[in-house]
Structure formats: C-alpha cells, structure tokens
C-alpha cells in the first residue's frame, strides 16, 4: 500500500508539515517518495510569458530540491519532478503514470473558517484522482504508526473499494481494524422512525458489516471491532467514533467515476476530509 508515494508540494508551511508525516511512513516501509512540484501555467496569460514560467519553474525546482534533501537525510529513496500545467491535472496524471500507491496531500489549516476549507488543488485531486488520496491536517499533525484503522462502509461499490484498501493498510501496519456502518436516522423522516423501519436499516447495516468482516478475514485480517452506530448525521457519527476509539486513520469511499459524479464528492466523504482530526484515506471505486 505504501511502496510508492506521491507527494505534490508547493513549499508552503502546510506542505512542509505534511512532508514530515510522509517521511515517517516512507521510512517505516522502505517506500519511494515521488516529490513533484508544478509550475501553474493553467492561465493562458501565464503560458504566453516565458519569463514568468521560468520564475515558476525555478521556484518549483527549489521546492523539490529542499524536500528531496530532507528525504535523503532520513534515508528515504526519492524521485523528483518539476512539471508545468494545471496542478491538479498534473498530479492526477502523474499518479497514474508513475504507478504510485497513494497520493499524500495536506488540507488547509484548521483555524477559524479555514477549518472547513480544502486547498483548491487538494480538493480537485481528491475528487478526480484514480489513485487513493491520503489527506493530512497540517495543524493537527498525524499520529504514526497507525495503531487503529477505521473503515466506514455503507456497502456501496466505492465503500467496498475503500474497505479493501483499509484492510491492506491495517495488515501492513499490524493495526487494529475497526468496521463501522451508520444507520442514518435523519433519512427516515419524523414520521418514519418506527421500530420496524429502524430494525430494517439496522439489519442491512449488520449484513454489510458481516460481508466486510468476512472479506477482511479472507485477506488475513481479523477485525478488532464491528459496530452499527445510529445518528442523525452520518459524518458526525463517524467522527464521534474516531474520537471515542482513538482512531489513527479513517478510510472512506468517494462517489463513482462516471459522468458528473467524477467531479463531486459525496457529502459525507467531503465533510470528513475537511474536518477529520486524523488522516483520511479516500478511495474511488474502480471503473467498470
């Protein structure tokens, strides 16, 4: 899962903080880290000014050189690249062409309103990347190694893909695997919260968890916990579980890959990426 990691960086404080986390993971797994910086030439006016492009590329070279030096100081194998273009498109394309296992990117800081905002490049990469994306809140730091991995699942295709990755991470990290499915009480409406309706949703959630747990066992990972939780807000219920169980990594699926869904995160995944106090690994379902 962590043999090859892509770390796009612009040299910002948030990126520098996230690099520490990336190097911790890479050092533990003997990973190769691909450090990429993109000279943003997505605006046509910039493309037409060679002197401006030159300045952008010079800055990108300084950024990757500094990051590579830090990696080598840690004994981490590193490959560097300076690209030009639209940053999120370059990152997504590079991730596929280089065959990396995961893209690691910081979100913005968590102070004030920025707590709820992703950097524009990070947001677009999370929405469009065919490779799993691991987002890190730079102000909170990230605990490593991962001792507890939580997979939140609803039985959808993207959730199944996320569960497979989550199991692989738990196996690689020798971490406790927790599986959770949330019964969304708000979806029933005020007049539909009968015992029969709630019981039906609970049974479905339990069936999803049973199947997920069986798949994990087949992969050699016995879940430490499986739990159906109830709430009027799915993302809040998941975050509460994260807090109550000292989770170190949260794994969730995004929407599908076709049509408009390719560009839109599910509201649950989006909120979790924006607000989770722990790293979030988002996984897109493979295209049929």
Residue frames relative to the residue before (quaternion, step in Angstrom):
aa qw qx qy qz dx dy dz
X 1.0000 0.0000 0.0000 0.0000 0.00 0.00 0.00
X 0.7993 0.2437 -0.1199 0.5361 3.59 1.06 -0.71
X 0.2729 0.7871 -0.5177 0.1947 3.61 1.11 0.50
X 0.7888 0.0555 -0.0070 0.6121 3.57 1.01 -0.84
X 0.0637 -0.8122 0.5794 -0.0248 3.56 -0.71 1.15
X 0.2355 -0.7558 0.5945 0.1411 3.55 -1.02 0.82
X 0.0416 -0.7912 0.6101 -0.0073 3.54 -0.83 1.06
X 0.1411 -0.7804 0.6051 0.0707 3.61 -0.30 1.22
X 0.0214 0.8266 -0.5601 0.0494 3.59 -0.84 0.89
X 0.2116 -0.7564 0.6055 0.1279 3.50 -1.23 0.64
X 0.5713 -0.6293 0.3615 0.3833 3.55 1.30 0.18
X 0.4301 0.7052 -0.4649 0.3188 3.60 1.23 0.17
X 0.6815 -0.4760 0.3538 0.4288 3.56 -1.29 0.26
X 0.6510 0.5244 -0.3190 0.4465 3.57 0.96 -0.84
X 0.6526 0.5045 -0.3093 0.4732 3.56 1.01 -0.82
X 0.6368 0.5303 -0.3296 0.4525 3.59 0.98 -0.80
X 0.6537 0.5029 -0.3112 0.4722 3.57 0.99 -0.82
X 0.6596 0.5047 -0.3064 0.4651 3.59 0.97 -0.82
X 0.5960 0.5789 -0.3660 0.4191 3.60 1.09 -0.66
X 0.5907 0.5643 -0.3704 0.4422 3.60 1.02 -0.68
X 0.6593 0.5017 -0.2939 0.4766 3.55 0.98 -0.90
X 0.6403 0.5329 -0.3205 0.4509 3.59 0.92 -0.93
X 0.6926 0.4792 -0.2831 0.4588 3.57 0.88 -0.91
X 0.5808 0.5580 -0.3727 0.4609 3.59 1.13 -0.57
X 0.6765 0.4843 -0.2866 0.4750 3.57 0.90 -0.98
X 0.6816 0.5088 -0.2922 0.4373 3.57 0.85 -1.00
X 0.6497 0.5213 -0.3180 0.4528 3.57 0.97 -0.84
X 0.6648 0.5148 -0.2978 0.4520 3.57 1.03 -0.79
X 0.7850 0.3387 -0.1565 0.4945 3.59 1.04 -0.75
X 0.4427 -0.6854 0.4725 0.3330 3.59 1.19 -0.07
X 0.2932 0.8003 -0.4740 0.2212 3.54 1.15 0.68
X 0.3603 -0.6509 0.6080 0.2773 3.49 -1.38 0.27
X 0.1917 -0.7810 0.5868 0.0948 3.56 -0.84 0.99
X 0.2165 -0.7458 0.6200 0.1117 3.54 -0.86 1.04
X 0.1059 -0.7916 0.6009 0.0327 3.57 -0.54 1.16
X 0.0008 0.8131 -0.5780 0.0689 3.55 -0.60 1.19
X 0.0302 -0.7605 0.6477 0.0335 3.54 -1.06 0.80
X 0.2361 -0.8027 0.5417 0.0810 3.54 -0.90 0.99
X 0.3070 -0.6970 0.6193 0.1906 3.53 -0.94 0.97
X 0.3122 -0.7977 0.4909 0.1590 3.53 -0.36 1.29
X 0.0626 0.7959 -0.5949 0.0935 3.55 -0.31 1.31
X 0.2840 0.8052 -0.4828 0.1945 3.56 1.18 0.55
X 0.6538 0.4643 -0.3224 0.5030 3.57 1.20 -0.32
X 0.5199 -0.6802 0.4205 0.3004 3.56 -0.77 1.04
X 0.6144 0.5603 -0.3553 0.4271 3.58 1.05 -0.71
X 0.6445 0.5136 -0.3167 0.4697 3.56 1.06 -0.75
X 0.6367 0.5562 -0.3313 0.4189 3.57 0.95 -0.91
X 0.7014 0.4856 -0.2672 0.4482 3.56 1.07 -0.71
X 0.6878 0.4327 -0.2782 0.5122 3.60 1.24 -0.11
X 0.2772 -0.8132 0.4899 0.1483 3.55 -0.02 1.30
X 0.6244 0.5431 -0.3539 0.4359 3.59 1.05 -0.65
X 0.6363 0.5146 -0.3239 0.4748 3.59 1.07 -0.76
X 0.6457 0.5155 -0.3190 0.4643 3.57 0.94 -0.88
X 0.6344 0.5440 -0.3256 0.4423 3.55 0.99 -0.80
X 0.6438 0.5132 -0.3130 0.4736 3.56 0.99 -0.85
X 0.6529 0.5169 -0.3090 0.4594 3.59 0.95 -0.89
X 0.6825 0.4788 -0.2921 0.4687 3.56 0.92 -0.86
X 0.6147 0.5371 -0.3493 0.4600 3.60 1.03 -0.69
X 0.6524 0.5036 -0.3091 0.4746 3.57 0.99 -0.84
X 0.6435 0.5225 -0.3219 0.4575 3.57 0.99 -0.84
X 0.6347 0.5269 -0.3295 0.4594 3.59 1.00 -0.76
X 0.6422 0.5140 -0.3268 0.4654 3.58 0.96 -0.81
X 0.6467 0.5344 -0.3164 0.4427 3.56 1.00 -0.86
X 0.7127 0.4385 -0.2793 0.4709 3.60 0.75 -0.96
X 0.6064 0.5557 -0.3578 0.4421 3.59 1.07 -0.65
X 0.6668 0.4949 -0.3001 0.4695 3.56 0.95 -0.89
X 0.6617 0.5002 -0.3070 0.4666 3.58 0.95 -0.85
X 0.6478 0.5214 -0.3161 0.4568 3.57 0.97 -0.85
X 0.6226 0.5388 -0.3408 0.4539 3.58 1.02 -0.75
X 0.6556 0.5035 -0.3110 0.4689 3.57 0.96 -0.85
X 0.6405 0.5237 -0.3270 0.4567 3.58 1.01 -0.78
X 0.6835 0.4803 -0.2950 0.4637 3.59 0.85 -0.93
X 0.6018 0.5563 -0.3545 0.4502 3.58 1.10 -0.62
X 0.6947 0.4350 -0.2574 0.5117 3.56 1.21 -0.57
X 0.5127 -0.6514 0.4187 0.3708 3.59 1.26 -0.03
X 0.4746 0.6713 -0.4276 0.3758 3.58 1.23 0.47
X 0.4366 -0.6786 0.5261 0.2686 3.57 -0.90 0.94
X 0.0250 -0.8245 0.5638 -0.0417 3.57 -0.83 0.94
X 0.1005 -0.7371 0.6638 0.0772 3.51 -1.22 0.67
X 0.1679 -0.8097 0.5583 0.0672 3.57 -0.94 0.84
X 0.0078 0.7791 -0.6269 0.0029 3.52 -1.25 0.52
X 0.1497 -0.7305 0.6578 0.1061 3.51 -1.20 0.69
X 0.0496 -0.8098 0.5841 -0.0256 3.53 -0.66 1.15
X 0.2225 -0.7383 0.6062 0.1951 3.53 -1.31 0.13
X 0.4715 0.6503 -0.4985 0.3260 3.55 -1.14 0.69
X 0.6996 -0.3765 0.3549 0.4928 3.53 -1.26 -0.53
X 0.4898 -0.7293 0.3675 0.3054 3.64 -0.35 1.17
X 0.7139 0.4551 -0.3026 0.4378 3.60 0.69 -0.94
X 0.6337 0.5179 -0.3360 0.4662 3.59 1.06 -0.66
X 0.6382 0.5231 -0.3233 0.4631 3.56 0.99 -0.85
X 0.6601 0.5152 -0.3092 0.4508 3.58 0.90 -0.93
X 0.6716 0.4970 -0.2993 0.4608 3.59 0.86 -0.95
X 0.6749 0.4886 -0.2947 0.4680 3.58 0.93 -0.88
X 0.6503 0.5181 -0.3190 0.4548 3.57 0.95 -0.87
X 0.6250 0.5617 -0.3413 0.4211 3.59 0.95 -0.87
X 0.6875 0.4650 -0.2772 0.4841 3.57 0.98 -0.85
X 0.7025 0.4868 -0.2858 0.4334 3.58 0.79 -1.01
X 0.7043 0.4464 -0.2608 0.4865 3.59 1.07 -0.72
X 0.3854 -0.7597 0.4523 0.2642 3.58 1.27 -0.21
X 0.2690 0.7783 -0.5280 0.2075 3.58 1.02 0.72
X 0.5136 -0.6553 0.4704 0.2924 3.54 -1.27 0.46
X 0.8100 0.0041 0.0542 0.5839 3.56 1.07 -0.70
X 0.2680 -0.7094 0.6262 0.1809 3.54 -1.24 0.61
X 0.1403 -0.7963 0.5848 0.0650 3.59 -0.78 0.99
X 0.0724 0.8103 -0.5717 0.1063 3.57 -0.68 1.11
X 0.4114 -0.6916 0.5269 0.2735 3.58 -1.11 0.63
X 0.3557 -0.6425 0.6145 0.2880 3.51 -1.30 0.37
X 0.6473 -0.4673 0.3852 0.4629 3.56 -1.23 -0.14
X 0.6965 -0.4435 0.3499 0.4424 3.55 -1.34 -0.01
X 0.4555 -0.7058 0.4887 0.2356 3.52 -1.29 0.30
X 0.4825 0.6596 -0.4538 0.3553 3.58 1.15 0.35
X 0.8506 0.0973 -0.0777 0.5109 3.55 -1.03 0.82
X 0.8280 -0.1874 0.1528 0.5059 3.55 -1.09 -0.76
X 0.5794 0.6052 -0.3836 0.3884 3.60 1.11 -0.53
X 0.4695 0.6697 -0.4373 0.3741 3.56 1.27 -0.25
X 0.7630 0.3764 -0.1829 0.4927 3.58 1.07 -0.74
X 0.6474 0.5229 -0.3150 0.4563 3.59 1.23 0.19
X 0.2584 -0.7117 0.6262 0.1858 3.52 -1.16 0.69
X 0.5336 -0.5457 0.5042 0.4040 3.53 -1.19 0.36
X 0.6029 -0.6121 0.3599 0.3637 3.58 -0.96 0.81
X 0.6606 0.4951 -0.3232 0.4626 3.60 0.95 -0.78
X 0.6406 0.5199 -0.3251 0.4622 3.58 0.92 -0.86
X 0.6535 0.5234 -0.3175 0.4451 3.56 0.87 -0.93
X 0.6986 0.4726 -0.2827 0.4567 3.58 0.85 -0.91
X 0.6324 0.5153 -0.3403 0.4677 3.57 1.04 -0.69
X 0.6372 0.5227 -0.3294 0.4607 3.59 0.92 -0.86
X 0.6921 0.4920 -0.2823 0.4464 3.58 0.95 -0.85
X 0.8175 0.3259 -0.1265 0.4577 3.57 0.94 -0.85
X 0.5498 0.6622 -0.3992 0.3161 3.59 1.11 -0.46
X 0.3653 -0.7076 0.5642 0.2180 3.54 -1.06 0.83
X 0.6548 0.4554 -0.2894 0.5292 3.57 1.32 -0.28
X 0.5734 -0.5953 0.4207 0.3739 3.63 -0.96 0.73
X 0.2080 -0.7804 0.5834 0.0857 3.55 -1.07 0.84
X 0.1751 -0.7719 0.6067 0.0730 3.54 -0.88 1.04
X 0.1101 -0.8114 0.5732 0.0309 3.57 -0.49 1.21
X 0.1490 -0.7941 0.5888 0.0211 3.52 -1.03 0.94
X 0.3487 -0.7063 0.5766 0.2169 3.56 -0.99 0.87
X 0.3421 -0.7954 0.4524 0.2136 3.63 -0.24 1.17
X 0.6576 0.5273 -0.3257 0.4283 3.61 1.03 -0.67
X 0.6894 0.4795 -0.2772 0.4669 3.57 1.12 -0.66
X 0.3327 -0.6962 0.5500 0.3196 3.53 1.07 -0.71
X 0.2611 -0.7562 0.5784 0.1595 3.55 -1.25 0.24
X 0.3956 -0.7207 0.5197 0.2322 3.54 -0.84 1.00
X 0.1071 0.7684 -0.6248 0.0884 3.54 -0.89 0.94
X 0.4757 -0.1399 -0.8675 0.0405 1.60 -1.96 1.52
X 0.5660 -0.5684 0.4681 0.3706 3.54 -1.31 0.33
X 0.1474 -0.8003 0.5767 0.0723 3.55 -0.69 1.07
X 0.7837 0.1403 -0.0769 0.6002 3.57 1.18 -0.56
X 0.0984 -0.7895 0.6057 0.0100 3.56 -0.75 1.13
X 0.1408 -0.7943 0.5885 0.0540 3.56 -0.81 1.03
X 0.1116 -0.7531 0.6459 0.0560 3.54 -0.94 0.99
X 0.1516 -0.7685 0.6171 0.0749 3.56 -0.73 1.10
X 0.0111 0.8404 -0.5369 0.0738 3.58 -0.59 1.11
X 0.1482 -0.7651 0.6181 0.1034 3.52 -1.24 0.61
X 0.6028 -0.6026 0.3447 0.3933 3.57 1.26 0.24
X 0.4841 0.6583 -0.4437 0.3679 3.59 1.23 0.07
X 0.7001 -0.4718 0.3290 0.4231 3.56 -1.29 0.23
X 0.6864 0.4646 -0.2984 0.4732 3.58 0.90 -0.87
X 0.6230 0.5277 -0.3454 0.4626 3.59 1.08 -0.63
X 0.6255 0.5260 -0.3369 0.4675 3.59 1.06 -0.71
X 0.6427 0.5093 -0.3204 0.4741 3.58 1.01 -0.81
X 0.6464 0.5114 -0.3129 0.4721 3.57 1.03 -0.82
X 0.6371 0.5327 -0.3322 0.4472 3.59 0.97 -0.81
X 0.6305 0.5346 -0.3339 0.4530 3.58 0.98 -0.81
X 0.6708 0.4787 -0.2945 0.4839 3.58 0.98 -0.85
X 0.6427 0.5397 -0.3219 0.4382 3.55 0.98 -0.84
X 0.6310 0.5198 -0.3191 0.4794 3.56 1.05 -0.79
X 0.6481 0.5227 -0.3173 0.4540 3.58 0.98 -0.86
X 0.6505 0.5032 -0.3161 0.4729 3.58 1.00 -0.81
X 0.6530 0.5136 -0.3190 0.4562 3.59 0.87 -0.91
X 0.6433 0.5172 -0.3151 0.4684 3.57 1.04 -0.80
X 0.6885 0.4901 -0.2827 0.4537 3.58 0.86 -1.00
X 0.7412 0.4092 -0.2114 0.4884 3.57 1.07 -0.79
X 0.3180 -0.7388 0.5119 0.3017 3.57 1.31 -0.27
X 0.3545 0.7506 -0.4656 0.3068 3.53 1.06 0.91
X 0.5504 -0.5745 0.4850 0.3630 3.54 -1.28 0.40
X 0.2397 -0.7802 0.5671 0.1102 3.57 -0.85 1.03
X 0.0779 -0.7779 0.6232 0.0196 3.55 -0.80 1.08
X 0.1402 -0.7771 0.6108 0.0580 3.56 -1.01 0.89
X 0.0070 -0.8093 0.5853 -0.0491 3.56 -0.80 1.05
X 0.0228 -0.7504 0.6595 0.0376 3.53 -1.17 0.70
X 0.2798 -0.7939 0.5259 0.1215 3.56 -0.83 1.04
X 0.2763 -0.7065 0.6277 0.1747 3.54 -1.01 0.89
X 0.2597 -0.7958 0.5356 0.1118 3.54 -0.47 1.26
X 0.2473 -0.8072 0.5212 0.1248 3.55 -0.13 1.29
X 0.6065 0.5778 -0.3569 0.4134 3.57 1.10 -0.66
X 0.6183 0.5743 -0.3486 0.4079 3.59 1.09 -0.60
X 0.6186 0.5728 -0.3455 0.4123 3.58 1.19 -0.44
X 0.3752 -0.7076 0.5149 0.3057 3.57 1.07 -0.66
X 0.6667 -0.5471 0.3386 0.3763 3.54 -1.19 0.55
X 0.7414 0.4225 -0.2302 0.4679 3.57 1.03 -0.75
X 0.6961 0.4997 -0.2686 0.4400 3.59 1.23 -0.15
X 0.5206 0.6697 -0.4074 0.3383 3.59 1.26 0.01
X 0.1853 0.7851 -0.5600 0.1889 3.55 0.76 1.05
X 0.6594 -0.5021 0.3750 0.4153 3.53 -1.26 0.35
X 0.6362 0.5400 -0.3302 0.4412 3.58 1.03 -0.77
X 0.6737 0.4947 -0.2986 0.4607 3.58 0.89 -0.93
X 0.6666 0.4918 -0.3007 0.4727 3.58 0.90 -0.91
X 0.6468 0.5250 -0.3203 0.4510 3.57 0.96 -0.84
X 0.6352 0.5372 -0.3261 0.4489 3.57 1.03 -0.79
X 0.6745 0.4791 -0.2922 0.4798 3.58 0.93 -0.89
X 0.6367 0.5313 -0.3295 0.4514 3.56 1.01 -0.78
X 0.6478 0.5170 -0.3179 0.4604 3.58 0.97 -0.83
X 0.6424 0.5114 -0.3254 0.4689 3.56 1.00 -0.79
X 0.6527 0.5096 -0.3161 0.4630 3.58 0.95 -0.86
X 0.6478 0.5128 -0.3213 0.4628 3.58 0.97 -0.79
X 0.6369 0.5228 -0.3281 0.4618 3.58 1.04 -0.76
X 0.6243 0.5325 -0.3272 0.4686 3.58 1.05 -0.81
X 0.6820 0.4849 -0.2870 0.4662 3.57 0.90 -0.91
X 0.6235 0.5395 -0.3439 0.4494 3.58 1.00 -0.77
X 0.6687 0.4935 -0.2988 0.4690 3.57 0.94 -0.88
X 0.6524 0.5143 -0.3046 0.4660 3.56 0.98 -0.88
X 0.6566 0.5087 -0.3037 0.4668 3.57 0.97 -0.87
X 0.6353 0.5264 -0.3257 0.4617 3.59 1.03 -0.78
X 0.6442 0.5115 -0.3180 0.4714 3.58 1.00 -0.83
X 0.6413 0.5193 -0.3231 0.4633 3.58 1.01 -0.80
X 0.6501 0.5186 -0.3111 0.4600 3.57 0.95 -0.87
X 0.6354 0.5280 -0.3214 0.4628 3.56 1.03 -0.82
X 0.6866 0.4555 -0.2691 0.4987 3.58 1.17 -0.61
X 0.6024 -0.6090 0.3392 0.3888 3.57 1.27 0.12
X 0.6347 0.4915 -0.3350 0.4933 3.59 1.25 0.29
X 0.1979 -0.7782 0.5865 0.1057 3.59 -0.59 1.12
X 0.4261 -0.7131 0.4856 0.2722 3.63 -0.61 1.06
X 0.4164 -0.7017 0.5232 0.2461 3.53 -1.03 0.85
X 0.7968 -0.0158 0.0336 0.6032 3.57 1.18 -0.58
X 0.0323 -0.7375 0.6731 0.0440 3.54 -1.21 0.68
X 0.0728 0.8286 -0.5455 0.1029 3.57 -0.74 0.98
X 0.2672 -0.6957 0.6441 0.1725 3.51 -1.14 0.81
X 0.0620 -0.7960 0.6019 0.0187 3.57 -0.77 1.02
X 0.3072 -0.7554 0.5580 0.1541 3.53 -1.16 0.65
X 0.2103 0.7840 -0.5667 0.1417 3.55 -1.05 0.70
X 0.4639 -0.6578 0.5155 0.2939 3.53 -1.27 0.37
X 0.7318 0.2343 -0.1855 0.6125 3.57 1.34 0.07
X 0.3948 -0.7494 0.4766 0.2353 3.58 -0.46 1.19
X 0.7016 0.4721 -0.3017 0.4401 3.58 0.75 -0.98
X 0.6485 0.5081 -0.3360 0.4565 3.60 0.99 -0.70
X 0.6231 0.5334 -0.3383 0.4613 3.58 1.06 -0.72
X 0.6530 0.5031 -0.3127 0.4719 3.59 1.01 -0.80
X 0.6700 0.4937 -0.3058 0.4625 3.58 0.90 -0.89
X 0.6159 0.5307 -0.3499 0.4654 3.59 1.06 -0.65
X 0.6372 0.5135 -0.3269 0.4727 3.57 1.03 -0.77
X 0.6053 0.5572 -0.3447 0.4521 3.56 1.03 -0.80
X 0.6939 0.4801 -0.2708 0.4633 3.56 0.89 -0.98
X 0.7048 0.4922 -0.2760 0.4299 3.57 0.84 -0.99
X 0.7868 0.3354 -0.1518 0.4954 3.59 1.10 -0.67
X 0.4502 -0.7257 0.4328 0.2886 3.58 1.25 0.40
X 0.1450 0.8117 -0.5437 0.1568 3.55 0.91 0.98
X 0.2909 -0.7755 0.5412 0.1450 3.58 -1.02 0.86
X 0.7901 0.0953 -0.0344 0.6045 3.59 1.19 -0.56
X 0.1676 -0.7720 0.6091 0.0705 3.53 -0.94 0.99
X 0.1138 -0.7996 0.5891 0.0262 3.58 -0.84 1.01
X 0.0842 0.7988 -0.5869 0.1022 3.58 -0.72 1.10
X 0.4270 -0.6783 0.5335 0.2702 3.54 -1.28 0.39
X 0.3328 -0.6978 0.5895 0.2342 3.53 -1.27 0.44
X 0.7190 -0.3956 0.3247 0.4701 3.55 -1.31 -0.18
X 0.6972 -0.4721 0.3551 0.4062 3.53 -1.37 0.04
X 0.5760 -0.6499 0.4130 0.2743 3.52 -1.34 0.08
X 0.6668 0.5179 -0.3166 0.4323 3.60 1.13 -0.05
X 0.8333 0.2190 -0.1498 0.4850 3.51 -1.25 0.49
X 0.8310 -0.2131 0.1630 0.4873 3.53 -1.18 -0.63
X 0.5718 0.6217 -0.3809 0.3762 3.59 1.13 -0.63
X 0.5561 0.6218 -0.3977 0.3822 3.58 1.13 -0.55
X 0.7549 0.3979 -0.1966 0.4829 3.57 1.07 -0.69
X 0.7147 0.4219 -0.2377 0.5047 3.59 1.25 -0.06
X 0.3192 -0.7202 0.5853 0.1920 3.54 -0.88 0.94
X 0.5218 -0.5722 0.5060 0.3799 3.53 -1.19 0.47
X 0.6064 -0.5965 0.3704 0.3732 3.58 -1.00 0.73
X 0.6306 0.5333 -0.3400 0.4498 3.58 1.05 -0.71
X 0.6810 0.4806 -0.2927 0.4685 3.58 0.80 -0.99
X 0.6535 0.5283 -0.3194 0.4380 3.56 0.93 -0.89
X 0.6705 0.4899 -0.3060 0.4656 3.58 0.89 -0.90
X 0.6507 0.5224 -0.3254 0.4448 3.59 0.96 -0.82
X 0.6440 0.5109 -0.3264 0.4665 3.59 0.94 -0.84
X 0.6884 0.5006 -0.2831 0.4421 3.57 0.95 -0.86
X 0.8408 0.2743 -0.0775 0.4601 3.58 0.89 -0.88
X 0.4876 0.6859 -0.4439 0.3078 3.61 1.15 -0.26
X 0.4026 -0.7170 0.5142 0.2439 3.61 -0.95 0.83
X 0.7150 0.3555 -0.2383 0.5528 3.59 1.28 -0.16
X 0.6585 -0.5003 0.3608 0.4312 3.61 -1.16 0.35
X 0.1885 -0.7734 0.5987 0.0882 3.55 -1.13 0.77
X 0.1806 -0.7593 0.6181 0.0938 3.55 -0.86 1.02
X 0.1037 -0.7973 0.5937 0.0321 3.58 -0.55 1.20
X 0.0973 -0.8019 0.5895 -0.0076 3.53 -0.94 1.00
X 0.2673 -0.7546 0.5822 0.1419 3.53 -0.94 0.96
X 0.5234 -0.6291 0.4667 0.3353 3.56 -1.03 0.73
X 0.5076 -0.6429 0.4586 0.3446 3.63 -0.96 0.73
X 0.5131 -0.6487 0.4699 0.3085 3.53 -1.12 0.73
X 0.4766 -0.6708 0.4881 0.2910 3.56 -0.93 0.90
